[in-house]
Amino acid sequence: MQLVINTYGSYLKKKDNCFLVKNEDKEFEVSAKKVESILITTGAYLSTDAIKFAMENNIDLIFLDEFGSPYGRVWHSKLGSTTLIRRRQLEIAEKEEGLELAKEWITVKFDNQIGFLKRLANSRPEKQEKIEEYAKQLENIKLSLMNLKGTIEEKRNSLMGMEGSAGRVYFEALSFIVPERFEFEGRSRQPAKDEFNCLLNYAYGVLYSLVEKGCIIAGLDPYIGFIHTDNYNKKSLIFDLIEMFRIFAEQTVVYLFSQRKIKKEYFDPIKGGLTLNKEGKAVLIEALNETLEKTVRYRGRNIKNRDIIQFECHRIANSLIKEKSASLGNI
């Protein structure tokens, strides 16, 4: 489970083999064996014993800002795996292998989005034809993507252009699906200009932290990306890999709207847009955790959505090592 501290002034400390959480309303204990990570979304007090206890139990502490973006984490100082993986990331980033990996990740995103729209169409007869048109447009963009050849450097603009076109189509479809009073015009980030993007941005923020953790455990360097360019302090690989998992956030937010669980009272106005308040965060995080804890059939095994992230990070890391071993064997 993910332990969420969402009440201002809460206190986290260690008690025996448990975490003790105190706030103005209640006090409760949680066994470390049940906690995978601790998410802190507001001002809180942490004891050094609690931090040490989390590190000893391989539990990371993640801090999110008001928009849901992770701005820091506390994690143990050990490398996840061999440095050979990081070297391979650097090697293939400039080769055709790098473009093929990037195409694979974006194709997974497109497949997720197309499948999601088709499921939504099947349950909405009155909107089915229009939603299927959107899905067809995404399928056409996917075909163009699969025909790209060369290196990332040569094809980055084409790649990003296709992603941008697909994104506009996809979010127009989602706006068409949500209740009329919550329709929105495309993506807006920090701050979000509407309720849908406000929730989605926050859900993406939680996913960023899970993808970063997956990379660290698998031994991948979060700063060595393929699709997104390298900049100082930019975790480019996180922005690349999250494409495969954005669907977890998107499904969660769409279903919250379609099930009429979202209220205007969950949002506070700020300069230029909206922010999610305490009540809204609680509703979103509970729903997102339900999505992540759901067990599905994936690559021939039953696995939680949450664990798919770690599974894929390990799969990518292992493929990098195997490719290197194979090339050395041919020398």
N, C-alpha and C positions, 0 to 999 in steps of 0.2 A: 504494500500500500504506500501511498504518498501522504505523508503527514503535512497538512497545510496549516500554517499560522497566518490567520487572516484578520485578527482583532488587534487594533492598536493597543500597545502597552502590554501585550502578552509576554509571559516569561517561560523560557525553556531551560530545564535543568535535568541532571541525571539523578535518578533515584533507584538504587539497587541495580537491576538489569533492565530498567525501563527509562523512557523519557517521561518527564513530568511536565505538563503544560498547564500554566495558570493564566487566567484572564479575569476580567471583572465579573463574568457570568458564571464560570465554572472552573473546575480543576479535574484533570484526568491523567491517567498513566497509559502508556503504550509500550509494549515489549519491543525491543530493538529487532527481534527476529521477524517482526511483522512489517518493519519499515524499510523501504527501498531508497527513499530520498525524502528530504525535508524542504518544503517550499515555503518561503517567507515573503509575503506580499505587502507587508506594512511595517511600521515601526515596532520593534520587539526587543526584548532583552534575552541574551544567550549567555549561559555560564560557560566558562572554559572547560569544565568537566563534561558538559553536554557535547561540546565540539569535539573533544578528545574521544568521547564515547562513540560519537558518530564515525570518526575516522577509523577507530578500531574495528567497527562493524561494517566497514566499506559503504557507509551511507554518506552521500554528498548533501551539502547544504546549498540551496539555490536561492538567490535573492532576485525578485522581480520588481521592476519599477511600476509606476501607475498605469502604463500602457501594456504591461505584461511582458516586456522585454527583459531578459536576464542580464543584469549588470554585474553580477559577480557570483562566485561559488567557492565553497571551501571543500577541498578534495585532498586525499593523501598524496604524497609527493612521489610515489613510485610510478615508473613508466608502465604502460599497459602491456608492452611486448617488445620484441626486438626492434632495434633501430633500422634494420633492413627494410621494414615496411615503409618508413619515412623516406628512405633513399629511393625506393621504388616509386613512391608518389612523385618525387621530383623528376625521376627519369622519364616516366611515361606521360607526364603532363604536356610535354612538347612533341610527343609522337602520335601516330594514328591511333594507338591503343587508348590514349587519353580521350580522344573524340568518341571512340566506341563506348567507353565507360559512361561518358556524359550522356550519350544518346540512350543508353540503357536506362539510366536514372530518369530521364525526362519521359521516355516511353512508358515507364511504370506509372508516372504521374498521369499521363494522358489516358492510359488504360483505366486507371482508378476513376478518373473524372468521367470518362465515357460510360463506364459501367454504372456509376452512381446516377448519372442523368437518365439512363435507360430504366433503372429501378424506380426512380421518381416518376418517370413517364407512365410506367405500368400501373402505378397507384393513383394517377391523376388523369382519368379518361378525357376530361374536358380540356386539358392542356397537353395531352400526349403528342399530338402531331407537331406542335411547335417545339417541344422539348427534344423530340427525336431529330428535328432539323438541326438544333444546336449540337447534338451528339454527332451527327453526320459531318458537320463542319470541323469538329475536333478530329474525327477520323481522317479527314483529308489533310489536315495539318500534320498529323502523325505520319502519314505516308510520305510527305515531303521531308520530314525529319529523318526518316529511315534511309532516304536516298543520299543524305549528306556524306561526302567522303573527304578525307584530308586530315588536317590537324586542328586542334582547338583554336590555335592562333589564327589559322586561315578562315575558320568557319564560325568564330565566336559571334560575329554580328548577325549572321544568318540564324544561328541557334537562338540567340536572344530575341531576334525578331519574331521567330516562330512561337517562342514562349509567350511573348507579349500579345500576339494575335490570338493565341489559344486562350490566354487569360481573359481577354476582353469578351470573347464568345462565352466562356464558361461562367463568368460572373454576371453577364447579362442574363444567362439562363437561370442562375440562382435567384436573381432579383425577380424574375418572372414567376418563380415558384413560391417565394415567401409571401405571407399575407400582405395585402395591398398597402396597408399603412406603414409597413416596414420596407417597402421597395427602396432600392438605392441605385446610385449611378456609379458603377465601377468601384475599383479599389481605392481606399484612402487609408493612410497609415497613421503617423503620429502628428497630430491627433486624428482619430477617426471622425468623419463627418456625419456618420449615421450609426444606428444601433447594430446593424449587421456587422459592419467592419470593426466596430468597437469590440464585439465579442470575438470575432475571428482573429483580430490582432493579438488579443490576450491568449487565446488558445494556441496560436502559433508560437507565442513566447514560451509557453510551457513545453511545447514540442522541441523548440530549439535547445532547451536545457537537456532533454532526454537524448537528442541526437549527439550533443557534445559529450555526454556521459558515455554513450555507445562508442564513440570514436576513441575516447581515452582508454576505455577498457580493452578495446580491440587493438590498440597500438597505432591507430591512425593519427596523423598530425592534423588537428582542426584548422591550421593556418595554411595548409598546402591544398589549394583547390584546383579545379579544372575549368568549370564553366565560369565561375566568378573570379575576377582578376585579384591578384595579390595586392593588398594595401597594408600599411602599417596597422598592426593590431586588429586586422580583419580576419575573422574565422571563416575563410572562404569555403572550406570543405563542408562546414555545417550548412551554409546556404545552398550548396550543391545537393547534399544528401537529403535534406529535409523535403525536397521535392517529392520523394517517394512516399512520404508519410503525412503530407498536408491533408490528405483525405480524412484522417482521423479527426482533425479539427473541423473540417468543412461539414462532414456528416453530423457531427455533434451539434454545430450551430444551426444547421438547416432543420434538424429534427426538433431542436428547442423551439424554433419559430413555428414549425408546422403543428407541434403539439400544444401550441398556445401557452407556453411556459414563460415567455418573455414579457415583461412589463416595462412601461416607460419609466417607472420609478427606480429601475435598476441602473439608471444612467444619470450622471451629473454633468451639466454644461461647463465647459472650460473655454478659454479663448481659442477660437478656430474649430471647435468640435465638441466631442463628448468623451467622457471617461467612465469606466465601469466602477460602480461603488461596491461597498462591502457585500451587500446583499446579492448584487449581480455576480460578483466573483464567486461567491459560494455556490450559486446555482450552476454557473458554467463549469467550475472545477469538479463539482460532483458529477455532472453529466459527462465531462471529458474523461474522468477516471472510470466511469462505467464503460465507456467506449474502449478505453485502453485495456480494461480487465476482461473484455469479452474474448472467449476462446474461439478461434476460427481454424479452418483447414488451410495450411500454408506450406507449399513445397513438400507435400506428402506427410505432414505431421500436424498434430493438434497443438496450437500455440496461442498464447495471448497476443492481442494486438501490440501491447506494450513491449513484449519480448521480440516481436518481429524487428524492431529497430536494432536491438543488440545482435540479433541473428544476422541481419544484413551487413552490419558493420564488420562482424567477424568474417562473413563470407567474402567481403571485399578485401579485407586484410589478408586472408588466406590465399585468395586468388593472386594477389601481388607477389606473395612469397613463392607460390607454385610456379608462376610464370618465370620468375628469376631463376629458380632451381632448374627448370626445363632448359632455359637458355644456356646455363652453365654446363649442363650435361651434353650439349651439342657442340661444345668447343673442341 
